[in-house]
């Protein structure tokens, strides 16, 4: 009997060869199942198919799978199997059983009328018709070796993903628009189940880019240190100019503004809370002051794809309240915005150039318009 799969498969996947070698000793059925689960991607086995195999194994009385072919036959009816699988439809069950046979993990041992049953003599089963699980014993060594390789590959992939994430944060910290495409590509790849080769190539590219610009990062850090150091009077003015209750954006003559005037703070906060309501699904606690709203926005940012350095940069460039408002507005139109992090970086650049205002975004949301049509002022 041939056990080579007829369908095409990924180059990294394995098969079970052309025959079954008899193991020198019995193997634990649950250890084999556990190893097969770890190597499921290599053997192109779905987890539902493995669930059906697990159900078949529960009908094998002993924990160990016998070495001799025909000595591990189980004979449950489809209805019995379906009940044990929490009501799996019989058509689905038959499909997964056929897949197990196709892979060579299970052999059919049919009776003349294709019914599954056993003939007993005394206390033992003399003849049984059903599914023979002994191929699992014959393929055990291959399954265990493949599971070990799969485990090591998963560990390497986790390491690569961590290296990409670290290099990505280093590039974000440079605040250089030349790296925006690379940063966004890394974000998308990290969200997918990417191959090891893809991750290796991206890791090499990102780490090389980060290393080549390491000197620039050091210069920026030194510059920030110089800017933060100064006489007490200058530091005091800096704190006053960075009041989190203010919006550092130009005024929009045609509508109400979020003002730096303390007496208008409550009214301005009310406008934002009345317009942006999606965040309440995550943080239902009532908001009474700007500091609370800024904290909420800071926690929400990573959840919607905005990295902490991007949000922090927005706070510096446009003010904490405006940055928080921008995040809440982005959340309102999240389904329309492909890359929230890149979107906020664009708003931050506009704020730095003095051409940004929060009010058009709030107006657009209030009027159920498109956020992308009205987010900027010139």
Secondary structure in CASP SS format (residue, H / E / C, confidence):
PFRMAT SS
TARGET T0000
AUTHOR 0000-0000-0000
METHOD secondary structure of the structure
MODEL  1
X C 1.00
X C 1.00
X C 1.00
X C 1.00
X C 1.00
X C 1.00
X C 1.00
X C 1.00
X C 1.00
X C 1.00
X C 1.00
X C 1.00
X C 1.00
X C 1.00
X C 1.00
X C 1.00
X C 1.00
X C 1.00
X C 1.00
X C 1.00
X C 1.00
X C 1.00
X C 1.00
X C 1.00
X C 1.00
X C 1.00
X E 1.00
X E 1.00
X H 1.00
X H 1.00
X H 1.00
X H 1.00
X H 1.00
X H 1.00
X H 1.00
X H 1.00
X H 1.00
X H 1.00
X C 1.00
X H 1.00
X H 1.00
X H 1.00
X H 1.00
X C 1.00
X C 1.00
X C 1.00
X H 1.00
X H 1.00
X H 1.00
X H 1.00
X H 1.00
X H 1.00
X H 1.00
X H 1.00
X H 1.00
X H 1.00
X H 1.00
X H 1.00
X C 1.00
X C 1.00
X C 1.00
X C 1.00
X C 1.00
X E 1.00
X E 1.00
X C 1.00
X C 1.00
X C 1.00
X C 1.00
X C 1.00
X C 1.00
X C 1.00
X E 1.00
X E 1.00
X C 1.00
X C 1.00
X C 1.00
X H 1.00
X H 1.00
X H 1.00
X H 1.00
X H 1.00
X H 1.00
X H 1.00
X C 1.00
X C 1.00
X C 1.00
X C 1.00
X C 1.00
X H 1.00
X H 1.00
X H 1.00
X H 1.00
X H 1.00
X H 1.00
X H 1.00
X H 1.00
X H 1.00
X H 1.00
X H 1.00
X H 1.00
X H 1.00
X H 1.00
X C 1.00
X C 1.00
X C 1.00
X E 1.00
X E 1.00
X E 1.00
X C 1.00
X C 1.00
X C 1.00
X C 1.00
X C 1.00
X C 1.00
X C 1.00
X E 1.00
X E 1.00
X E 1.00
X E 1.00
X E 1.00
X C 1.00
X C 1.00
X E 1.00
X E 1.00
X E 1.00
X E 1.00
X E 1.00
X E 1.00
X E 1.00
X E 1.00
X E 1.00
X C 1.00
X H 1.00
X H 1.00
X H 1.00
X H 1.00
X H 1.00
X C 1.00
X H 1.00
X H 1.00
X H 1.00
X H 1.00
X H 1.00
X H 1.00
X H 1.00
X H 1.00
X H 1.00
X H 1.00
X H 1.00
X H 1.00
X H 1.00
X H 1.00
X H 1.00
X H 1.00
X H 1.00
X H 1.00
X H 1.00
X H 1.00
X H 1.00
X H 1.00
X H 1.00
X H 1.00
X H 1.00
X H 1.00
X H 1.00
X H 1.00
X H 1.00
X H 1.00
X H 1.00
X H 1.00
X H 1.00
X H 1.00
X H 1.00
X C 1.00
X C 1.00
X H 1.00
X H 1.00
X H 1.00
X H 1.00
X H 1.00
X H 1.00
X H 1.00
X H 1.00
X H 1.00
X H 1.00
X H 1.00
X H 1.00
X H 1.00
X H 1.00
X H 1.00
X C 1.00
X C 1.00
X C 1.00
X C 1.00
X H 1.00
X H 1.00
X H 1.00
X H 1.00
X H 1.00
X H 1.00
X H 1.00
X H 1.00
X H 1.00
X H 1.00
X H 1.00
X H 1.00
X H 1.00
X H 1.00
X H 1.00
X H 1.00
X H 1.00
X C 1.00
X H 1.00
X H 1.00
X H 1.00
X H 1.00
X H 1.00
X H 1.00
X H 1.00
X H 1.00
X H 1.00
X H 1.00
X H 1.00
X H 1.00
X H 1.00
X H 1.00
X H 1.00
X C 1.00
X C 1.00
X C 1.00
X H 1.00
X H 1.00
X H 1.00
X H 1.00
X H 1.00
X H 1.00
X H 1.00
X H 1.00
X H 1.00
X H 1.00
X C 1.00
X C 1.00
X C 1.00
X C 1.00
X C 1.00
X C 1.00
X C 1.00
X C 1.00
X C 1.00
X C 1.00
X C 1.00
X C 1.00
X C 1.00
X C 1.00
X C 1.00
X C 1.00
X C 1.00
X C 1.00
X C 1.00
X C 1.00
X H 1.00
X H 1.00
X H 1.00
X H 1.00
X H 1.00
X H 1.00
X H 1.00
X H 1.00
X H 1.00
X H 1.00
X H 1.00
X H 1.00
X H 1.00
X H 1.00
X C 1.00
X C 1.00
X H 1.00
X H 1.00
X H 1.00
X H 1.00
X C 1.00
X C 1.00
X C 1.00
X C 1.00
X C 1.00
X C 1.00
X C 1.00
X C 1.00
X H 1.00
X H 1.00
X H 1.00
X H 1.00
X H 1.00
X H 1.00
X H 1.00
X H 1.00
X H 1.00
X H 1.00
X H 1.00
X H 1.00
X H 1.00
X H 1.00
X C 1.00
X C 1.00
X C 1.00
X C 1.00
X H 1.00
X H 1.00
X H 1.00
X H 1.00
X H 1.00
X H 1.00
X H 1.00
X H 1.00
X H 1.00
X H 1.00
X H 1.00
X C 1.00
X H 1.00
X H 1.00
X H 1.00
X H 1.00
X H 1.00
X H 1.00
X H 1.00
X H 1.00
X H 1.00
X H 1.00
X H 1.00
X H 1.00
X H 1.00
X C 1.00
X H 1.00
X H 1.00
X H 1.00
X C 1.00
X C 1.00
X C 1.00
X H 1.00
X H 1.00
X H 1.00
X H 1.00
X H 1.00
X H 1.00
X H 1.00
X H 1.00
X H 1.00
X H 1.00
X H 1.00
X H 1.00
X H 1.00
X H 1.00
X C 1.00
X C 1.00
X C 1.00
X C 1.00
X C 1.00
X H 1.00
X H 1.00
X H 1.00
X H 1.00
X H 1.00
X H 1.00
X H 1.00
X H 1.00
X C 1.00
X C 1.00
X C 1.00
X C 1.00
X H 1.00
X H 1.00
X H 1.00
X H 1.00
X C 1.00
X C 1.00
X C 1.00
X C 1.00
END
